[in-house]
């Protein structure tokens, strides 16, 4: 499993969180996704043999949010 944190500066409400969690959580290979509204970040755990970071970022951007990767 791979664990990544993504900065999503435009997160500001529960609707944002549910939108992102739904989009990312529906991807095959994503084991867990949690949005931290105050921290404006998304923590995701996934099987990198089944899904890659590009697909995860695309799912978030597809909901209308800009993503900035962190370490």
Backbone as CSV, one residue per row, in Angstrom:
resi,resn,N_x,N_y,N_z,CA_x,CA_y,CA_z,C_x,C_y,C_z
1,UNK,0.825,-1.184,0.000,0.000,0.000,0.000,0.870,1.248,0.000
2,UNK,0.392,2.238,-0.678,1.045,3.534,-0.740,0.153,4.541,-0.030
3,UNK,0.774,5.438,0.705,0.050,6.473,1.426,0.562,7.825,0.946
4,UNK,-0.359,8.719,0.563,0.022,10.059,0.104,-0.905,11.099,0.706
5,UNK,-0.363,12.277,0.869,-1.140,13.435,1.284,-1.122,14.430,0.141
6,UNK,-2.287,14.910,-0.215,-2.427,15.880,-1.301,-2.986,17.173,-0.715
7,UNK,-2.365,18.277,-1.017,-2.900,19.584,-0.628,-3.956,19.995,-1.641
8,UNK,-5.104,20.379,-1.128,-6.202,20.850,-1.972,-6.705,22.152,-1.341
9,UNK,-6.097,23.274,-1.718,-6.363,24.552,-1.058,-7.817,25.027,-1.109
10,UNK,-8.598,24.535,-2.056,-9.963,25.020,-2.218,-10.984,24.280,-1.358
11,UNK,-10.551,23.301,-0.554,-11.477,22.601,0.338,-11.901,23.574,1.439
12,UNK,-13.219,23.713,1.617,-13.682,24.609,2.671,-14.981,24.170,3.351
13,UNK,-15.559,23.043,2.921,-16.835,22.646,3.520,-17.064,21.138,3.394
14,UNK,-18.136,20.675,4.031,-18.478,19.254,3.971,-18.786,18.802,2.548
15,UNK,-19.410,19.679,1.760,-19.715,19.311,0.371,-18.427,19.001,-0.389
16,UNK,-17.413,19.831,-0.191,-16.114,19.587,-0.834,-15.580,18.214,-0.430
17,UNK,-15.617,17.942,0.871,-15.092,16.677,1.390,-15.837,15.486,0.799
18,UNK,-17.156,15.538,0.796,-17.947,14.420,0.280,-17.714,14.218,-1.220
19,UNK,-17.598,15.303,-1.944,-17.355,15.231,-3.385,-16.031,14.545,-3.683
20,UNK,-14.988,14.954,-2.986,-13.652,14.385,-3.201,-13.592,12.945,-2.708
21,UNK,-14.119,12.679,-1.510,-14.089,11.320,-0.979,-14.852,10.359,-1.875
22,UNK,-15.975,10.802,-2.429,-16.747,9.948,-3.330,-16.008,9.639,-4.618
23,UNK,-15.400,10.664,-5.204,-14.698,10.485,-6.474,-13.469,9.602,-6.319
24,UNK,-12.657,9.887,-5.310,-11.430,9.113,-5.103,-11.761,7.722,-4.572
25,UNK,-12.706,7.644,-3.656,-13.078,6.359,-3.075,-13.660,5.376,-4.058
26,UNK,-14.187,5.871,-5.171,-14.775,4.981,-6.180,-13.735,4.368,-7.111
27,UNK,-12.495,4.820,-7.036,-11.446,4.271,-7.895,-11.011,2.895,-7.402
28,UNK,-10.912,1.951,-8.319,-10.419,0.616,-7.968,-8.989,0.746,-7.470
29,UNK,-8.704,0.126,-6.343,-7.362,0.171,-5.777,-7.205,1.158,-4.646
30,UNK,-8.183,2.047,-4.460,-8.129,2.988,-3.339,-8.707,2.287,-2.119
31,UNK,-7.889,2.165,-1.082,-8.335,1.495,0.142,-8.991,2.468,1.113
32,UNK,-8.464,3.690,1.207,-9.028,4.670,2.136,-8.740,6.070,1.635
33,UNK,-9.703,6.959,1.866,-9.517,8.377,1.542,-10.195,9.189,2.633
34,UNK,-9.499,10.181,3.129,-10.024,11.031,4.199,-9.659,12.476,3.896
35,UNK,-10.666,13.333,3.879,-10.453,14.755,3.653,-10.393,15.462,4.997
36,UNK,-9.370,16.270,5.182,-9.210,17.118,6.368,-9.563,18.539,5.935
37,UNK,-10.770,18.978,6.288,-11.243,20.292,5.844,-10.376,21.424,6.395
38,UNK,-10.136,21.505,7.713,-9.316,22.616,8.224,-7.885,22.606,7.655
39,UNK,-7.331,21.422,7.464,-5.972,21.310,6.926,-5.912,21.431,5.419
40,UNK,-7.088,21.387,4.786,-7.198,21.472,3.326,-6.294,20.459,2.637
41,UNK,-6.440,19.202,3.105,-5.644,18.137,2.507,-6.467,16.857,2.402
42,UNK,-5.982,15.979,1.539,-6.605,14.684,1.321,-5.548,13.622,1.590
43,UNK,-5.851,12.725,2.511,-4.979,11.588,2.791,-5.570,10.384,2.072
44,UNK,-4.746,9.705,1.303,-5.237,8.562,0.535,-4.264,7.389,0.655
45,UNK,-4.835,6.207,0.845,-4.056,4.966,0.885,-4.547,4.108,-0.272
46,UNK,-3.612,3.647,-1.094,-4.010,2.931,-2.305,-2.975,1.897,-2.710
47,UNK,-3.427,0.957,-3.518,-2.573,-0.079,-4.083,-2.035,0.458,-5.406
48,UNK,-0.749,0.784,-5.435,-0.192,1.392,-6.649,-0.072,0.413,-7.806
49,UNK,-0.364,-0.854,-7.581,-0.430,-1.813,-8.683,-1.787,-1.733,-9.388
50,UNK,-2.785,-1.151,-8.707,-4.134,-1.074,-9.263,-4.519,0.327,-9.719
51,UNK,-3.957,1.355,-9.088,-4.294,2.734,-9.432,-3.052,3.590,-9.193
52,UNK,-2.877,4.603,-10.018,-1.707,5.462,-9.831,-2.130,6.842,-9.339
53,UNK,-1.139,7.588,-8.904,-1.395,8.913,-8.350,-2.028,9.843,-9.379
54,UNK,-1.683,9.689,-10.628,-2.256,10.526,-11.687,-3.775,10.356,-11.733
55,UNK,-4.252,9.118,-11.604,-5.696,8.867,-11.634,-6.378,9.483,-10.417
56,UNK,-5.713,9.427,-9.268,-6.279,10.005,-8.049,-6.370,11.524,-8.174
57,UNK,-5.296,12.139,-8.634,-5.294,13.588,-8.833,-6.353,13.969,-9.870
58,UNK,-6.469,13.204,-10.929,-7.473,13.485,-11.965,-8.888,13.408,-11.404
59,UNK,-9.133,12.455,-10.514,-10.461,12.329,-9.905,-10.784,13.570,-9.077
60,UNK,-9.806,14.072,-8.344,-10.021,15.286,-7.542,-10.217,16.489,-8.459
61,UNK,-9.363,16.627,-9.443,-9.484,17.751,-10.378,-10.779,17.678,-11.166
62,UNK,-11.263,16.471,-11.413,-12.540,16.294,-12.101,-13.722,16.831,-11.300
63,UNK,-13.538,16.963,-10.001,-14.567,17.545,-9.139,-14.427,19.066,-9.049
64,UNK,-13.396,19.618,-9.705,-13.229,21.073,-9.757,-12.231,21.649,-8.773
65,UNK,-11.364,20.802,-8.214,-10.390,21.260,-7.223,-8.970,21.123,-7.745
66,UNK,-8.134,22.098,-7.436,-6.719,22.069,-7.809,-5.954,21.298,-6.736
67,UNK,-4.979,20.500,-7.169,-4.191,19.664,-6.258,-2.732,20.081,-6.271
68,UNK,-2.129,20.116,-5.071,-0.695,20.354,-4.923,-0.125,19.209,-4.089
69,UNK,0.822,18.465,-4.616,1.380,17.312,-3.917,2.301,17.747,-2.784
70,UNK,2.306,16.956,-1.702,3.228,17.173,-0.585,3.966,15.871,-0.322
71,UNK,4.987,15.944,0.492,5.731,14.736,0.859,5.270,14.222,2.186
